[in-house]
C-alpha cells in the first residue's frame, strides 16, 4: 500500500525561527494536504495542494506539491508559541483514500 | 464553512457496554464520511469509509461486528463500539467530504475520547 514518510518526527525551535518539514511517498498522490492537530482535538486543515508543482501560502505557512507527485513540504516562517502542535501530511489518491504521515511534533520555546 | 461536529467529546463506560459516537456535517452534505482511530502520540488510522445510504467499507484488521458504522443521512454518521473492552479505549475522529467542497477534501470533527473501564 501507499506509505508516507514524514520527517522530522519532532522539532524543538526558538520563537522566531523558521520551520521546515516534509513528506515523501513510495507512490503518486493526486492531492497533498497538511493538517495541524492540537492536543485532544481533531486535525485542522492548513493547506491543500491539488497540482504537481503547486506552491501555496496561508499566512506564515507555505507548502508545495512536488513535481514528481511523491513528496510535499511545509514551511512555517517566524514561528510563534501557538504554532506548537503536531503537523500531519496526508496524501489522497484516486478513490478518496487518504494516508497520513506519522506527524511532526513541533515545540516552540518563547 | 465545512464544519464537522462530534458527540460526545468524552465518554467513559464500563467493559461490556456499547457506546455510540455521532458525527455530523453542519453546513454541507457529506457524501462520504471516514472514521479514524488515534493512539497516543501516533498518527490517525483509518478504520472505515462510509457513503450515505450504503454499507461501510472497513479497512483490513478492523472488526465490522465490533465497530458498527451507519451513514443514514447526508449529515450524520454514527460509530457504535459494541461490547467495549479496555483495549478499545482510544481517540476516535471522524471526517467528512462532500460534493460542494473542493476536490473531496476531508474536514475533521473534534474527536471523541473513549475510556473503557
Interface residues (C-beta under 8 A of the other chain):
Chain A: X31 X33 X35 X40 X41 X42 X43 X44 X45 X48 X50 X88 X92 X96 X97 X98 X99 X100 X101 X102 X103 X105
Chain B: X4 X6 X32 X34 X41 X42 X43 X44 X46 X49 X91 X93 X95 X97 X102 X103 X104 X105 X106 X107 X108 X109 X110 X111 X113
